[in-house]
Amino acid sequence: MLKIAVVLKGWPRLSETFVAQEVLGLERRGFNIRIISLRHPTDRAVHDLHRAVRAPIRYLPEYLEDEPARVATAQRRASQLRGYPRALRTYLADYRRDASENRIRRFGQACVLAAELEADTDMIYAHFLHTPASVARYAALMHELPFSVSAHAKDIWTTPSWEKAEKLAEARFCVTCTLLGSRHLQELSPPGRVHLVHHGVDAARFAAPVKRSVLNGSDPVHPVRLLAVARAVPKKGLHLLLECLELLPTDLHWRLEHIGGGPLLPDLRTKAERLGLDRRIDWRGPQPADAVRDAYRRADLFVLPVRVAEDGDRDGLPNVVVEAAAAGLPVLSTTAASVDELVADGVTGRLVPPDDAVSLAGALAVLIGDPASREVFGRAAREKVLLAFDADRGIDRVAALLELAANCRNQSVHPFQ
């Protein structure tokens, strides 16, 4: 039974069901998982997947000044580890290029992780290539353990190239969930280091209805039900969605349900009120998985106009898109991310250019008025998920990579090169 320390940004997090799905899947395959979280939870609700996980959880000091005695003790213990000098050299080289408080915090958290890490740990595995991978990398160097990483979206596109390249050179492997992301990381890494593994879903949890509604937006009593599940952050394009809704014909009847939290939520609600849309939008806030699944069943159309944010942050293939497709919903999105790895324009949904409210409104108006096309797109989307986005197959691949990497920890030849 391999013993894996899994380093995460936070646990549990409603917006990261794919992490919980993988952790639970690895446990069910016999891995002894220990969760290491850099932050305490902030969401009030938790998913059923989180409740099913049995792994013990250790929370590192989110800020070093919050637990000075723990940090000082850890620093003394970590400095006695055989790999500490190399970890310190690596950290100082990183700090010369990124002299930030965040960098200092990463090394301090790594010292706590290394000092408190169980002696029988076989590998450290981080979700996200930025902060969690830094903590995992420094701690792994201190213990002379292998470390691996799973990269996703923002961490790929906002981490400096020098940092990505050095982490990938040291990692036993990196898995990532989109073709676009994998190609980018492969350009920065040794051959065979980066592996494309779609997160996928358990399609049985998102059973498609026998038939969607035949509403076409002509009945004010029974509007077409739109759904957006997304954190209110710039890359999700929710401001653009509001602008699009304002452009729709006044005699087209719809209602939008939004699920998700996020820092921009108050601005979005203010904007919706200013545009006169507030009475047609239900702001549900963050919701657990069972409530999200109910929303998929209620909806007629899933809308998520993803974009590239001003700081370079962008989505990969949002898990909610895969979930919506698994539930048999047609998807309207943009070409800004990797949505096209699932959604083929005119086949399983519609894709329009990013940051283009007019194009988005045009496509949305057509879909609202065409229930037959929505039905065809939704069925095709679910079939695509069943064929290419099965969660168990993806977790099987991650499990195989972890086993091979851990079993080769003492060999001079890299297992994936």
PADRENVEX-210997 format. One line per 5 residues: number of its first residue (from 1); for each residue z, x, y of C-alpha. Coordinates in pm, 1 decimal. Example, Ala and Ser with C-alpha at 12.3 -4.5 7.8 and 13.67 -1.06 7.14 Angstrom:
BEGIN
1 = 780.0/1230.0/-450.0 ~ 714.0/1367.0/-106.0
***
This chain:
BEGIN
1 = 0.0/0.0/0.0 ~ -118.9/172.2/316.2 ~ 124.6/161.7/605.6 ~ -59.2/115.9/934.6 ~ 92.8/111.5/1284.5
6 = -127.3/-121.3/1490.7 ~ -104.1/-56.2/1865.3 ~ -184.6/-358.4/2085.2 ~ -178.0/-443.9/2455.0 ~ 49.8/-739.3/2391.0
11 = 169.4/-959.0/2106.8 ~ 120.6/-1245.8/2076.8 ~ -162.9/-1323.8/2320.9 ~ -345.5/-1657.2/2323.6 ~ -666.2/-1496.4/2449.1
16 = -687.8/-1253.6/2154.5 ~ -712.2/-1469.1/1844.0 ~ -949.6/-1212.7/1692.2 ~ -666.3/-956.6/1684.8 ~ -426.9/-1197.9/1513.5
21 = -699.9/-1297.4/1268.7 ~ -757.1/-934.3/1170.2 ~ -387.3/-844.5/1144.5 ~ -323.4/-1145.1/921.8 ~ -630.7/-1066.1/712.9
26 = -518.9/-706.0/658.4 ~ -172.4/-822.6/555.7 ~ -327.0/-1058.5/301.3 ~ -527.7/-765.1/162.9 ~ -209.2/-572.5/91.0
31 = -171.3/-352.5/400.5 ~ 179.5/-289.5/530.8 ~ 131.7/-355.1/901.6 ~ 375.1/-259.8/1178.0 ~ 282.6/-404.2/1518.3
36 = 341.8/-184.6/1823.9 ~ 303.6/-380.0/2148.4 ~ 274.9/-221.9/2493.0 ~ 380.1/-546.0/2662.8 ~ 608.4/-838.5/2597.3
41 = 439.9/-1178.3/2556.5 ~ 373.8/-1390.5/2863.5 ~ 214.9/-1696.1/2699.4 ~ 451.4/-1983.6/2625.8 ~ 255.8/-2106.1/2325.0
46 = 147.8/-1911.6/2018.0 ~ -135.1/-1965.5/1773.1 ~ -78.9/-2065.2/1411.7 ~ -234.8/-1729.5/1318.8 ~ 44.0/-1544.9/1501.5
51 = 310.9/-1748.6/1323.1 ~ 158.2/-1660.5/985.7 ~ 180.9/-1282.4/1045.5 ~ 485.0/-1124.1/879.3 ~ 460.7/-773.7/1029.4
56 = 761.5/-642.1/1223.0 ~ 702.4/-601.3/1597.2 ~ 823.0/-318.3/1816.8 ~ 786.2/-344.3/2194.1 ~ 745.3/-17.1/2381.2
61 = 883.7/9.8/2736.3 ~ 624.1/-165.5/2950.5 ~ 737.1/50.8/3243.1 ~ 919.1/376.3/3174.0 ~ 1179.0/313.4/3444.0
66 = 1284.3/-7.4/3266.4 ~ 1440.2/185.3/2974.5 ~ 1517.2/536.9/3101.7 ~ 1766.7/625.9/2827.6 ~ 1527.8/521.0/2551.4
71 = 1243.2/714.9/2710.9 ~ 1454.7/1029.6/2762.0 ~ 1578.5/1024.3/2402.6 ~ 1224.8/972.0/2276.6 ~ 1094.0/1258.8/2485.9
76 = 1348.0/1497.5/2331.8 ~ 1269.7/1383.0/1977.8 ~ 894.3/1381.9/2026.0 ~ 900.8/1734.7/2167.6 ~ 1033.6/1858.7/1832.1
81 = 735.8/1724.2/1638.7 ~ 487.8/1981.7/1513.8 ~ 190.3/1827.6/1689.5 ~ 363.2/1777.1/2024.3 ~ 217.2/2091.1/2192.7
86 = -136.9/1974.9/2118.8 ~ -59.2/1622.7/2235.9 ~ 87.3/1761.1/2558.8 ~ -219.6/1979.4/2620.6 ~ -444.2/1678.9/2561.9
91 = -240.2/1465.4/2800.5 ~ -241.5/1731.5/3074.2 ~ -618.8/1771.5/3041.6 ~ -653.7/1395.2/3077.2 ~ -414.4/1385.9/3372.8
96 = -617.3/1644.3/3562.5 ~ -908.6/1397.6/3554.7 ~ -699.2/1082.6/3590.8 ~ -385.1/1159.1/3790.3 ~ -249.7/803.7/3777.6
101 = 84.5/639.8/3709.9 ~ -82.1/455.1/3426.5 ~ -170.1/786.9/3260.0 ~ 192.1/901.7/3286.9 ~ 307.6/571.4/3140.2
106 = 69.8/607.9/2845.3 ~ 215.0/945.4/2751.5 ~ 572.2/820.5/2792.9 ~ 498.4/521.3/2570.6 ~ 338.3/755.8/2317.1
111 = 656.3/963.7/2307.9 ~ 859.7/650.2/2234.8 ~ 612.2/545.1/1965.0 ~ 615.8/891.3/1806.5 ~ 994.4/922.7/1818.2
116 = 1049.4/581.1/1661.3 ~ 756.6/578.3/1418.2 ~ 846.4/526.3/1052.6 ~ 810.4/849.5/856.6 ~ 594.4/689.2/588.7
121 = 322.2/574.1/831.9 ~ -27.0/658.4/705.2 ~ -233.4/588.5/1017.3 ~ -219.0/463.3/1374.9 ~ -484.0/204.0/1458.8
126 = -535.8/74.2/1813.5 ~ -703.3/-239.5/1938.9 ~ -888.9/-158.4/2263.4 ~ -1031.7/176.4/2363.5 ~ -847.7/216.6/2694.5
131 = -465.1/208.5/2720.6 ~ -373.2/125.7/2357.6 ~ -604.7/397.1/2224.0 ~ -452.1/653.3/2461.5 ~ -100.1/574.7/2339.8
136 = -216.1/578.2/1977.5 ~ -406.3/904.8/2023.2 ~ -117.9/1096.3/2183.5 ~ 132.8/968.9/1924.5 ~ -103.7/1047.5/1635.9
141 = -146.7/1402.5/1765.0 ~ 231.6/1445.8/1779.0 ~ 265.0/1338.9/1415.4 ~ -64.1/1497.2/1303.5 ~ -171.1/1157.0/1174.0
146 = -521.7/1009.1/1174.6 ~ -590.1/743.0/1433.0 ~ -866.6/485.4/1459.2 ~ -965.1/228.8/1716.5 ~ -1128.6/-109.4/1760.2
151 = -1325.6/-145.4/2085.9 ~ -1416.3/-478.1/2241.4 ~ -1540.8/-548.3/2595.1 ~ -1366.5/-442.3/2917.1 ~ -1229.8/-133.3/2744.4
156 = -1584.6/-21.1/2662.6 ~ -1739.5/-78.2/3003.0 ~ -1460.0/31.5/3238.6 ~ -1326.4/340.6/3058.2 ~ -1475.7/669.0/3189.4
161 = -1741.7/823.9/2966.5 ~ -1551.3/1152.0/2928.0 ~ -1250.0/964.1/2795.6 ~ -1450.3/750.8/2555.7 ~ -1631.7/1055.6/2418.4
166 = -1313.0/1252.8/2357.3 ~ -1134.0/963.0/2189.6 ~ -1433.0/892.0/1967.9 ~ -1456.0/1258.6/1870.5 ~ -1093.7/1253.5/1749.0
171 = -1083.4/903.4/1599.6 ~ -1143.8/867.1/1227.8 ~ -1359.9/566.8/1308.7 ~ -1428.5/310.8/1578.0 ~ -1526.7/-47.1/1504.4
176 = -1676.8/-263.5/1774.4 ~ -1791.5/-623.7/1777.9 ~ -2132.7/-627.8/1948.8 ~ -2462.3/-451.4/1898.3 ~ -2478.1/-360.5/2268.3
181 = -2131.7/-205.9/2258.5 ~ -2198.6/-17.4/1936.9 ~ -2519.9/136.2/2070.7 ~ -2341.0/250.4/2386.4 ~ -2052.1/407.5/2196.2
186 = -2281.8/570.6/1941.2 ~ -2447.0/759.0/2225.0 ~ -2107.4/911.3/2309.5 ~ -1981.1/985.4/1959.7 ~ -2056.7/1201.1/1655.5
191 = -2291.6/1042.2/1398.9 ~ -2135.7/784.4/1169.9 ~ -1823.9/736.8/1380.8 ~ -1895.1/391.6/1530.9 ~ -1935.2/82.1/1312.9
196 = -2058.8/-262.9/1417.7 ~ -1827.6/-533.2/1280.2 ~ -1852.3/-881.7/1429.4 ~ -1513.6/-1052.9/1452.4 ~ -1644.0/-1374.4/1304.7
201 = -1440.6/-1686.5/1235.5 ~ -1310.8/-1881.8/941.6 ~ -1566.0/-2161.1/966.3 ~ -1344.9/-2392.8/760.0 ~ -1105.0/-2402.7/1056.9
206 = -1384.6/-2534.1/1281.2 ~ -1538.1/-2810.6/1074.4 ~ -1842.2/-2960.0/1245.7 ~ -1849.0/-3338.2/1291.5 ~ -2105.7/-3535.4/1096.4
211 = -2282.4/-3623.4/1420.5 ~ -2219.0/-3559.5/1788.6 ~ -2234.3/-3835.2/2047.3 ~ -2563.4/-3972.0/2178.6 ~ -2436.8/-3983.4/2537.0
216 = -2701.4/-3882.6/2791.2 ~ -2511.9/-3888.2/3120.1 ~ -2635.8/-4233.5/3224.5 ~ -2306.5/-4416.5/3163.3 ~ -2026.9/-4354.1/3418.0
221 = -1772.5/-4502.8/3176.6 ~ -1869.8/-4260.6/2898.3 ~ -1966.0/-3927.1/3060.0 ~ -2099.8/-3630.9/2861.9 ~ -1806.2/-3407.0/2776.8
226 = -1842.6/-3042.3/2880.3 ~ -1602.1/-2772.7/2760.2 ~ -1526.7/-2424.0/2891.9 ~ -1263.5/-2209.9/2718.5 ~ -1206.9/-1893.8/2920.5
231 = -952.4/-1694.3/3112.8 ~ -1000.8/-1735.2/3484.7 ~ -1128.7/-1383.6/3555.6 ~ -1450.4/-1277.8/3735.3 ~ -1655.8/-1191.5/3425.9
236 = -1631.6/-1547.2/3288.8 ~ -1838.4/-1693.3/3573.8 ~ -1622.0/-2000.5/3630.4 ~ -1682.1/-1999.5/4007.9 ~ -2053.3/-2011.0/3927.4
241 = -1995.0/-2302.4/3692.0 ~ -1837.5/-2502.6/3973.8 ~ -2132.4/-2426.4/4201.7 ~ -2366.2/-2536.3/3923.9 ~ -2181.1/-2864.5/3874.1
246 = -2208.7/-2942.5/4243.7 ~ -2589.3/-2906.7/4215.8 ~ -2623.3/-3163.8/3938.2 ~ -2780.8/-3501.7/4028.4 ~ -2521.4/-3748.0/4152.4
251 = -2632.5/-4010.2/3898.8 ~ -2569.8/-3774.7/3605.6 ~ -2227.7/-3846.5/3457.6 ~ -2022.9/-3567.2/3302.0 ~ -1663.5/-3452.2/3266.2
256 = -1549.2/-3091.5/3228.4 ~ -1247.0/-2975.7/3030.7 ~ -1128.7/-2621.3/3099.0 ~ -882.0/-2441.0/2872.1 ~ -733.4/-2106.5/2974.4
261 = -504.8/-1934.2/3220.3 ~ -578.2/-1636.7/3439.9 ~ -531.2/-1511.6/3795.6 ~ -826.4/-1699.9/3947.3 ~ -715.5/-2041.9/3828.6
266 = -557.3/-2151.5/4160.4 ~ -873.3/-2047.7/4350.3 ~ -1090.2/-2239.7/4105.1 ~ -887.7/-2556.1/4144.9 ~ -901.2/-2523.7/4523.0
271 = -1276.5/-2471.0/4511.0 ~ -1325.2/-2771.3/4282.2 ~ -1134.1/-2986.0/4527.8 ~ -1338.5/-2855.2/4820.5 ~ -1662.4/-2934.1/4635.8
276 = -1542.0/-3283.5/4548.8 ~ -1534.6/-3208.7/4175.1 ~ -1162.5/-3217.3/4108.9 ~ -1155.4/-3573.9/3974.8 ~ -1411.7/-3484.9/3709.2
281 = -1235.4/-3175.3/3575.6 ~ -936.3/-3155.7/3342.7 ~ -752.7/-2824.4/3382.4 ~ -558.1/-2782.4/3057.9 ~ -427.4/-2428.4/3108.0
286 = -358.4/-2198.6/2810.2 ~ -349.7/-2383.9/2478.8 ~ -270.6/-2293.1/2116.8 ~ -547.3/-2275.9/1858.1 ~ -500.8/-2625.5/1717.4
291 = -541.1/-2778.3/2065.4 ~ -853.9/-2568.4/2124.3 ~ -1001.7/-2686.2/1795.7 ~ -934.5/-3047.2/1901.2 ~ -1120.0/-2977.2/2226.0
296 = -1423.7/-2847.3/2035.7 ~ -1428.0/-3171.1/1836.1 ~ -1412.1/-3382.8/2154.2 ~ -1683.0/-3196.8/2342.0 ~ -2058.6/-3252.0/2353.8
301 = -2155.5/-2915.5/2503.5 ~ -1991.9/-2573.9/2549.4 ~ -2059.8/-2393.2/2879.6 ~ -1966.0/-2033.8/2964.0 ~ -2177.5/-1857.4/3231.9
306 = -2060.0/-1500.1/3166.5 ~ -2150.0/-1227.0/3414.4 ~ -2089.2/-860.1/3494.0 ~ -1792.5/-836.5/3730.3 ~ -1793.4/-619.6/4038.6
311 = -1577.8/-353.0/3867.0 ~ -1818.6/-334.0/3571.5 ~ -1609.4/-550.6/3341.8 ~ -1815.6/-770.7/3113.1 ~ -1780.2/-968.6/2794.1
316 = -1904.6/-870.5/2454.2 ~ -1966.9/-1175.6/2240.0 ~ -1677.8/-1403.5/2341.3 ~ -1492.2/-1534.2/2039.3 ~ -1483.4/-1880.0/2192.3
321 = -1863.4/-1886.9/2176.3 ~ -1848.5/-1814.6/1802.5 ~ -1578.5/-2078.7/1759.3 ~ -1776.1/-2339.1/1954.2 ~ -2084.3/-2267.3/1745.3
326 = -1877.5/-2289.2/1426.2 ~ -1764.8/-2633.9/1541.5 ~ -2128.8/-2738.3/1575.4 ~ -2138.3/-2731.1/1954.8 ~ -2452.7/-2627.3/2142.5
331 = -2381.6/-2340.4/2380.5 ~ -2506.5/-2286.0/2735.1 ~ -2446.5/-1932.4/2858.3 ~ -2622.2/-1636.8/3021.3 ~ -2792.4/-1312.8/2924.1
336 = -2523.4/-1097.0/3086.9 ~ -2323.9/-1017.0/2773.7 ~ -2397.0/-1010.5/2400.3 ~ -2408.1/-1387.5/2363.0 ~ -2769.8/-1352.0/2249.1
341 = -2645.6/-1195.1/1923.3 ~ -2550.5/-1550.7/1828.8 ~ -2723.0/-1784.1/2075.5 ~ -3102.8/-1780.2/2064.6 ~ -3246.4/-1956.9/2368.3
346 = -3404.7/-2283.7/2262.2 ~ -3281.5/-2249.2/1903.6 ~ -2900.6/-2251.8/1894.4 ~ -2842.8/-2322.8/2263.6 ~ -2965.2/-2213.5/2603.7
351 = -2939.8/-1884.6/2790.1 ~ -3014.1/-1844.5/3161.7 ~ -2999.1/-1544.6/3397.9 ~ -2649.1/-1450.4/3516.8 ~ -2525.5/-1530.8/3867.4
356 = -2792.9/-1799.8/3906.1 ~ -2633.8/-2136.9/3974.9 ~ -2971.2/-2308.6/4017.9 ~ -3099.5/-2201.7/3674.6 ~ -2766.9/-2289.4/3517.3
361 = -2768.7/-2634.0/3677.7 ~ -3125.3/-2696.3/3564.6 ~ -3048.4/-2611.6/3202.2 ~ -2723.9/-2806.1/3210.8 ~ -2890.4/-3117.8/3351.2
366 = -3152.7/-3111.3/3074.7 ~ -2890.3/-3067.8/2801.7 ~ -2668.9/-3343.8/2939.4 ~ -2965.4/-3581.3/2931.1 ~ -3093.5/-3478.1/2587.4
371 = -2843.2/-3555.4/2308.1 ~ -3108.9/-3499.1/2041.2 ~ -3159.0/-3136.9/2146.3 ~ -2783.1/-3086.7/2166.9 ~ -2753.9/-3207.7/1807.2
376 = -3029.6/-2974.1/1685.2 ~ -2888.0/-2674.3/1871.9 ~ -2534.7/-2741.8/1748.0 ~ -2635.7/-2763.9/1384.3 ~ -2841.9/-2446.0/1410.5
381 = -2552.3/-2266.0/1581.7 ~ -2311.9/-2355.6/1303.0 ~ -2561.6/-2241.8/1039.0 ~ -2593.2/-1906.6/1218.9 ~ -2215.4/-1861.8/1217.9
386 = -2192.0/-1941.1/847.2 ~ -2465.0/-1688.5/773.8 ~ -2374.2/-1394.5/996.7 ~ -2024.6/-1437.1/1145.2 ~ -1789.8/-1478.3/851.4
391 = -1445.9/-1338.0/937.6 ~ -1358.4/-1236.7/581.6 ~ -1661.6/-1010.8/550.0 ~ -1570.6/-836.3/874.6 ~ -1206.8/-785.6/777.0
396 = -1317.9/-651.8/437.9 ~ -1518.7/-384.9/621.6 ~ -1225.9/-289.5/847.5 ~ -997.5/-269.6/542.5 ~ -1242.2/-39.5/363.1
401 = -1270.1/186.6/668.8 ~ -891.9/207.9/703.1 ~ -848.1/297.8/336.7 ~ -1114.4/567.1/341.9 ~ -984.7/716.3/668.3
406 = -620.8/719.7/556.4 ~ -698.7/862.7/213.7 ~ -895.7/1148.4/372.8 ~ -623.6/1246.0/619.1 ~ -567.2/1588.7/467.2
411 = -931.4/1679.8/415.3 ~ -1119.7/1909.5/648.4 ~ -1440.7/1706.4/615.6 ~ -1450.7/1391.6/829.1 ~ -1489.1/1083.5/604.3
416 = -1758.3/924.9/823.3 ~ -1975.2/1224.0/903.5
***
